[in-house]
């Protein structure tokens, strides 16, 4: 597979690792916006989540496998986004992308916010659903007039 044959310039596509709800939605959104996207997942059935209009490429395989990443031509990607449901896999793929393939834009989802320091050491941006949810809930509570201060006052 030659990804760059259709591309005018190197490094103009995004690789997404994990085709769960988040990965598929992200791939669909980027593809619908005209971005070049390649998505990797171990499970062939996961690609059913992609919309019929998805114009990107998909690879069935384990993204922690060096050969799979080379097949995806990772060294030519502009960004790698690891959003599997496994923090260890996301850490490993993100580190490989950053350290071995020198990808500057690496983003990883993590479920355990206590592990964020590992990502930070490697210059990897993180998205943590638990932290994002807390921020959004706090924002909603603030809009309705219930803020942390009010809740704290009521407890006293």
C-alpha positions as a printed Julia matrix, in Angstrom:
156×3 Matrix{Float64}:
   0.0    0.0    0.0
   1.35   3.38  -0.97
  -0.42   6.17   0.87
   1.62   9.01  -0.53
   0.8    8.33  -4.19
  -2.41  10.35  -3.85
  -0.82  13.09  -1.78
   0.95  16.14  -3.08
   3.02  16.61   0.03
   4.41  14.41   2.74
   2.94  14.55   6.22
  -0.55  15.63   5.36
  -2.62  12.89   6.96
  -3.7   11.71  10.37
  -3.45   8.19  11.76
  -6.06   7.19  14.33
  -5.45   4.12  16.48
  -8.7    2.53  17.67
 -12.01   2.45  15.83
 -14.34   2.53  18.81
 -16.95   5.24  19.23
 -14.4    8.03  19.67
 -12.0    6.85  16.98
 -14.75   6.26  14.42
 -16.43   9.6   15.11
 -13.12  11.4   14.88
 -12.23   9.61  11.63
 -15.65  10.41  10.16
 -15.41  14.07  11.16
 -11.9   14.52   9.76
 -12.78  12.66   6.56
 -15.99  14.68   6.09
 -13.86  17.82   6.51
 -11.64  16.78   3.63
  -8.75  15.47   5.74
  -6.81  12.37   4.78
  -7.27   9.76   7.5
  -6.02   6.25   8.14
  -7.54   4.29  11.0
  -6.1    1.14  12.58
  -7.94  -1.4   14.73
  -7.34  -5.03  15.7
 -10.97  -5.94  15.11
 -12.31  -5.95  11.54
 -15.87  -5.52  12.86
 -14.92  -2.18  14.47
 -14.81  -0.52  11.05
 -18.6   -0.89  10.82
 -18.76   2.22  12.99
 -17.33   4.31  10.15
 -19.92   6.18   8.12
 -20.63   5.15   4.51
 -19.15   8.5    3.46
 -15.8    7.78   5.17
 -13.16   8.45   2.53
 -10.1    7.32   4.43
  -8.17   4.1    4.67
  -8.31   1.37   7.28
  -5.84  -1.26   8.41
  -6.7   -4.32  10.49
  -3.88  -4.88  12.93
  -2.27  -4.19  16.27
  -0.81  -0.69  16.26
   1.76  -1.71  18.86
   3.23  -3.93  16.11
   6.05  -2.11  14.34
   5.16  -3.73  10.98
   1.59  -2.45  11.16
   2.84   1.09  11.82
   5.26   0.84   8.9
   2.43  -0.4    6.66
   0.52   2.73   7.7
   3.58   4.8    6.75
   3.53   6.41  10.16
   6.75   8.32   9.54
   4.89  10.37   6.91
   1.89  11.23   9.1
   1.28  14.73  10.42
  -0.48  13.43  13.55
  -1.08  10.21  15.43
  -4.06   9.91  17.76
  -4.29   6.86  20.04
  -7.83   6.32  21.33
  -8.08   2.62  22.09
  -9.84   1.52  25.27
  -6.48   0.5   26.77
  -4.23   3.07  28.46
  -1.17   0.82  28.12
  -1.67   0.42  24.37
  -2.23   4.16  23.99
   0.95   4.93  25.94
   2.97   2.45  23.91
   1.73   3.63  20.5
   2.14   7.28  21.49
   5.7    6.68  22.68
   6.59   4.75  19.53
   5.13   7.51  17.33
   6.95  10.22  19.25
  10.31   8.61  19.94
  10.88   6.21  17.05
   9.06   7.97  14.22
   9.51  11.56  15.47
   5.86  12.52  15.0
   5.42  15.97  16.52
   1.65  15.89  16.97
   0.74  12.92  19.17
  -2.49  12.78  21.16
  -3.58   9.94  23.42
  -6.74   9.26  25.37
  -6.24   7.97  28.87
  -8.75   6.74  31.35
  -6.5    6.99  34.41
  -5.69  10.67  35.05
  -2.88   9.62  37.41
  -0.92   8.37  34.39
  -0.86  11.75  32.68
   2.68  12.42  33.9
   3.97   9.56  31.7
   2.54  11.21  28.62
   3.76  14.66  29.62
   7.35  13.37  29.91
   7.22  12.4   26.26
   5.54  15.59  25.03
   2.29  13.8   24.28
  -1.01  15.65  24.56
  -3.73  13.83  26.45
  -7.49  13.71  26.57
  -8.98  12.27  29.74
 -12.75  11.57  29.62
 -13.06  11.69  33.43
 -11.46  15.14  33.67
 -13.38  16.48  30.67
 -16.65  15.2   32.17
 -15.95  16.87  35.51
 -15.21  20.18  33.76
 -18.38  19.98  31.67
 -20.57  19.07  34.66
 -19.06  21.94  36.64
 -19.76  24.29  33.73
 -23.39  23.14  33.55
 -23.81  23.54  37.29
 -22.32  27.04  37.11
 -24.79  28.01  34.38
 -27.73  26.89  36.48
 -26.56  28.91  39.45
 -25.14  25.98  41.37
 -21.43  26.4   41.75
 -18.81  24.63  43.75
 -18.83  27.5   46.25
 -22.56  27.16  46.78
 -22.31  23.4   47.21
 -19.46  23.84  49.7
 -21.45  26.46  51.67
 -24.44  24.13  51.9
 -22.26  21.36  53.32
 -21.08  23.59  56.19
